[in-house]
Amino acid sequence: MNALHQSNLAKLRLIGRGKVRDLYEIDSEHLLMVASDRLSAFDVVLPQPIPGKGEVLTRVSRFWFARTAQLVPNHLADIPVSAVVEDPEELAQLGDRAMVVRRLTPLPVEAIVRGYLIGSGWKDYLHGGAVCGIALPPGLRQADRLPEPIYTPSTKAEIGGHDENVDFAHTERLLGPALAAQVRDVSIAIYRDCAEYALAHGIIIADTKLEFGLDSEGRLHLIDEVLTPDSSRFWPADQYRPGTSPPSFDKQFVRDYLETLDWDKTPPGPMLPQEIIDRTAAKYREAEERLTHR
């Protein structure tokens, strides 16, 4: 399977490269979003791509955008990629990695919902019995399911920076109370619905990160990606055991490998063994197959 570390399109203006996505300007109202095969871990873009990863992210996002459309509008435009990229070689380069989206104003908040106690949430809980200012019951174990999903937002860092967990009051100051509450409530509703669906297909969505933007009339839209193996922790339900960090379908597999290295989590990222690349690509594909029956 071919890997795409970064896209290069001759006739569209590149306006930004994120950790994973390349953004091109189509016109004043539309963008072309390309999910490359780049992988970021601990907010560092690693030097090697994961073959096919961007195509998985795009197809899975499209699947969830369709499912969540009744909860909140999203940024997908009803325009095929072939209408804006006409060169056959460039279309072949993109594969299923691209989608035409509406140009919206992104909100400066990562909307994170946690259904299980893992990652930075687990570390926060160990230190003070709370996550992002939300007190949790005593005696919880690593990877325990929480009594109810919790909304634990973070700031949005630039490339090379680190997102920081914040409390809800911080988002109220950034967005205003009404919009902050809308983002929280929609995020939890999306997580509840999609986590229930995923569990019926053998996948636990332990937590997820969502992003939102506003249109010119101030209406909230779901943007970027949604419930992908990059933005979420996916665990195989049949291997879930609270008290330990479960195996995963997502880039947690790479994170776990990187934790074994003598690396300070700053750029440049270390090279990955081919076995880790191959197994990670397989994990992404399996997650897509389970969720979408592709």
VMD Tcl script that draws the C-alpha trace (Angstrom):
set ca {
  {0.00 0.00 0.00}
  {1.34 3.43 -0.95}
  {2.16 5.95 1.77}
  {1.75 9.71 1.50}
  {3.85 11.76 3.90}
  {2.76 15.06 2.40}
  {0.57 16.04 -0.51}
  {1.59 18.39 -3.31}
  {-1.16 19.81 -5.53}
  {-0.08 22.16 -8.31}
  {-3.27 24.13 -8.94}
  {-4.53 24.70 -5.39}
  {-2.89 27.04 -2.88}
  {-1.58 25.31 0.22}
  {-2.69 27.31 3.25}
  {-1.45 25.05 6.03}
  {0.01 21.74 7.08}
  {-1.08 20.40 10.45}
  {0.27 17.39 12.28}
  {-1.64 15.12 9.91}
  {-3.73 17.24 7.52}
  {-2.81 19.44 4.57}
  {-5.27 22.25 3.76}
  {-5.73 23.79 0.34}
  {-7.82 26.79 -0.66}
  {-10.49 26.11 -3.30}
  {-12.36 29.41 -3.08}
  {-13.61 31.84 -0.43}
  {-16.10 29.27 0.90}
  {-14.41 25.88 0.47}
  {-11.22 24.04 1.38}
  {-9.71 20.73 0.34}
  {-8.68 18.76 3.42}
  {-6.13 16.01 2.84}
  {-5.44 13.43 5.56}
  {-1.85 12.39 4.99}
  {-0.29 9.22 6.37}
  {1.76 11.23 8.86}
  {1.53 10.09 12.46}
  {1.89 12.34 15.48}
  {2.53 11.01 18.95}
  {2.97 13.14 22.08}
  {2.35 16.13 19.76}
  {5.43 15.30 17.67}
  {5.11 14.35 13.99}
  {7.09 11.15 13.46}
  {9.44 10.88 10.45}
  {7.76 7.85 8.86}
  {4.21 7.60 7.52}
  {1.78 4.77 8.24}
  {0.67 3.45 4.81}
  {-3.06 3.88 4.18}
  {-3.68 5.67 7.46}
  {-5.01 8.87 5.88}
  {-7.51 6.94 3.78}
  {-8.77 5.12 6.86}
  {-9.14 8.41 8.75}
  {-11.09 10.00 5.90}
  {-13.46 7.07 5.34}
  {-14.11 6.62 9.07}
  {-14.74 10.36 9.46}
  {-17.23 10.32 6.59}
  {-19.01 7.38 8.24}
  {-19.35 9.22 11.56}
  {-20.23 12.57 9.94}
  {-23.20 10.83 8.34}
  {-24.23 9.20 11.62}
  {-23.96 12.40 13.70}
  {-25.60 14.75 11.18}
  {-28.87 14.57 13.13}
  {-27.05 15.86 16.23}
  {-25.04 18.71 14.71}
  {-24.23 19.97 11.18}
  {-20.73 19.25 9.88}
  {-18.32 20.86 7.46}
  {-18.62 18.38 4.58}
  {-19.53 19.99 1.26}
  {-21.49 18.15 -1.40}
  {-18.66 18.52 -3.92}
  {-16.59 15.56 -5.17}
  {-12.80 15.83 -4.94}
  {-12.60 15.16 -8.69}
  {-14.42 18.44 -9.29}
  {-11.57 20.46 -7.79}
  {-8.55 18.22 -8.52}
  {-8.59 17.31 -12.21}
  {-5.07 15.95 -12.75}
  {-5.21 12.12 -12.81}
  {-1.83 11.72 -11.12}
  {-2.83 14.06 -8.29}
  {-6.14 12.25 -7.87}
  {-4.28 8.96 -7.66}
  {-1.93 10.48 -5.07}
  {-4.90 11.52 -2.94}
  {-6.83 8.25 -3.16}
  {-9.52 8.35 -0.46}
  {-7.54 10.80 1.67}
  {-9.30 14.04 0.70}
  {-12.63 15.74 1.17}
  {-14.06 19.11 0.19}
  {-15.25 21.01 3.25}
  {-16.92 24.32 4.01}
  {-14.67 27.09 5.26}
  {-15.62 27.78 8.88}
  {-14.09 29.57 11.86}
  {-12.52 26.95 14.17}
  {-13.09 27.25 17.91}
  {-9.93 27.45 20.06}
  {-10.90 24.40 22.14}
  {-10.34 20.65 21.85}
  {-13.65 19.09 22.93}
  {-12.64 15.89 24.74}
  {-15.12 13.38 26.12}
  {-13.98 10.52 28.34}
  {-16.00 7.42 29.08}
  {-13.13 5.54 30.71}
  {-10.31 6.52 33.03}
  {-7.09 6.33 31.03}
  {-4.21 8.47 29.74}
  {-3.79 11.96 31.16}
  {-7.16 11.60 32.89}
  {-5.87 8.63 34.87}
  {-2.73 10.57 35.83}
  {-4.82 13.54 36.99}
  {-7.10 11.25 38.99}
  {-4.13 9.66 40.77}
  {-2.85 13.08 41.79}
  {-6.10 14.59 43.03}
  {-9.13 12.39 42.49}
  {-10.44 14.63 39.71}
  {-10.09 15.19 35.96}
  {-10.18 18.78 34.67}
  {-11.83 19.87 37.91}
  {-14.48 17.12 37.79}
  {-14.40 15.09 41.00}
  {-14.68 11.33 40.48}
  {-15.56 8.55 42.94}
  {-12.67 7.18 45.01}
  {-11.18 3.78 44.34}
  {-11.38 3.78 40.54}
  {-8.85 1.66 38.65}
  {-6.96 2.41 35.48}
  {-9.27 1.95 32.46}
  {-12.41 1.73 34.63}
  {-15.61 2.82 32.94}
  {-16.79 6.11 34.41}
  {-20.28 6.38 35.92}
  {-21.13 8.90 33.16}
  {-19.08 10.32 30.27}
  {-17.30 13.52 31.27}
  {-16.34 16.55 29.19}
  {-12.69 17.49 29.74}
  {-11.64 20.16 27.23}
  {-8.12 21.20 26.38}
  {-6.39 24.06 24.63}
  {-5.29 23.73 21.00}
  {-1.51 23.80 20.66}
  {0.55 24.73 17.62}
  {2.65 22.03 15.94}
  {5.37 21.02 18.37}
  {3.41 22.34 21.34}
  {1.38 20.37 23.86}
  {-2.35 20.64 24.43}
  {-3.21 21.49 28.04}
  {-6.23 20.22 29.95}
  {-8.46 23.04 31.20}
  {-11.65 23.21 33.20}
  {-15.06 24.11 31.80}
  {-14.89 27.63 33.24}
  {-11.85 28.28 31.04}
  {-13.88 27.41 27.93}
  {-16.69 29.69 29.11}
  {-14.20 32.56 29.19}
  {-12.95 31.66 25.70}
  {-16.30 31.01 24.01}
  {-18.93 32.59 26.23}
  {-21.22 30.55 28.51}
  {-23.88 29.65 25.93}
  {-21.52 28.41 23.21}
  {-19.31 26.60 25.73}
  {-22.37 24.75 27.05}
  {-23.51 23.89 23.52}
  {-20.10 22.44 22.63}
  {-20.07 20.39 25.83}
  {-23.60 19.05 25.41}
  {-23.21 18.19 21.72}
  {-19.86 16.52 22.37}
  {-21.32 14.27 25.06}
  {-24.32 13.45 22.87}
  {-22.03 12.45 19.98}
  {-19.90 10.32 22.25}
  {-22.87 8.53 23.83}
  {-24.47 7.66 20.50}
  {-21.31 6.59 18.70}
  {-19.80 4.72 21.67}
  {-22.99 2.67 21.94}
  {-22.82 1.86 18.22}
  {-19.12 0.96 18.40}
  {-19.59 -1.30 21.42}
  {-22.18 -3.29 19.48}
  {-19.44 -3.81 16.88}
  {-16.78 -4.96 19.32}
  {-14.99 -1.67 19.94}
  {-14.89 0.37 23.14}
  {-14.36 4.08 22.50}
  {-12.56 5.02 25.69}
  {-12.35 8.72 24.88}
  {-12.38 11.03 21.90}
  {-11.39 14.50 20.79}
  {-13.81 16.57 18.71}
  {-13.37 19.92 17.02}
  {-15.96 22.51 16.11}
  {-16.29 25.65 14.03}
  {-18.82 28.39 13.37}
  {-20.32 29.47 10.06}
  {-20.92 33.10 9.14}
  {-24.21 33.07 11.06}
  {-22.64 31.68 14.22}
  {-24.04 28.15 13.86}
  {-22.00 25.34 15.37}
  {-20.54 22.68 13.04}
  {-18.49 19.54 13.64}
  {-15.19 19.85 11.73}
  {-11.82 18.23 11.06}
  {-12.15 14.51 11.84}
  {-14.52 12.57 14.05}
  {-14.06 9.40 16.10}
  {-11.06 8.12 14.15}
  {-8.20 5.98 15.48}
  {-6.16 9.21 15.57}
  {-8.61 11.26 17.62}
  {-9.89 8.48 19.91}
  {-8.82 5.50 21.95}
  {-10.34 2.34 20.50}
  {-10.13 -0.84 22.57}
  {-11.22 -4.36 21.53}
  {-14.20 -5.10 23.77}
  {-13.32 -8.77 24.11}
  {-9.88 -7.93 25.55}
  {-10.98 -5.19 27.95}
  {-9.72 -5.72 31.51}
  {-9.95 -2.81 33.98}
  {-6.85 -2.28 36.09}
  {-4.43 -2.23 33.15}
  {-4.00 -0.25 29.93}
  {-5.97 -2.27 27.35}
  {-4.61 -3.11 23.88}
  {-5.82 -0.70 21.23}
  {-6.72 -0.20 17.59}
  {-5.27 3.27 17.49}
  {-1.97 5.11 17.72}
  {-1.77 4.21 21.41}
  {0.04 1.16 20.03}
  {2.80 3.50 18.80}
  {2.73 5.55 22.01}
  {3.28 2.38 24.05}
  {6.31 1.50 21.91}
  {7.71 5.04 22.20}
  {7.38 4.89 25.99}
  {9.98 2.08 25.96}
  {12.57 4.37 24.32}
  {14.97 6.88 25.79}
  {13.20 9.80 24.07}
  {12.20 13.08 25.70}
  {9.05 13.54 23.53}
  {10.45 16.56 21.71}
  {11.25 16.83 17.97}
  {12.66 15.11 16.07}
  {10.69 11.96 16.65}
  {12.46 8.60 16.57}
  {12.39 6.17 13.66}
  {9.95 3.29 14.03}
  {10.81 -0.35 13.28}
  {9.03 -1.70 10.19}
  {7.16 -4.18 12.38}
  {5.61 -1.33 14.39}
  {4.61 0.49 11.18}
  {3.04 -2.64 9.69}
  {1.18 -3.59 12.87}
  {-0.08 -0.03 13.33}
  {-1.38 0.10 9.74}
  {-3.15 -3.23 10.33}
  {-4.74 -1.90 13.54}
  {-6.15 1.12 11.71}
  {-7.58 -1.08 8.95}
  {-9.16 -3.48 11.45}
  {-10.85 -0.62 13.29}
  {-12.36 0.61 10.04}
  {-13.52 -2.87 9.07}
  {-15.22 -3.45 12.41}
  {-17.00 -0.10 12.45}
  {-18.03 0.24 8.82}
  {-18.01 -3.40 7.62}
  {-15.86 -2.20 4.72}
}
mol new
graphics top color blue
foreach p $ca { graphics top sphere $p radius 0.5 }
foreach p [lrange $ca 0 end-1] q [lrange $ca 1 end] { graphics top cylinder $p $q radius 0.2 }
display resetview
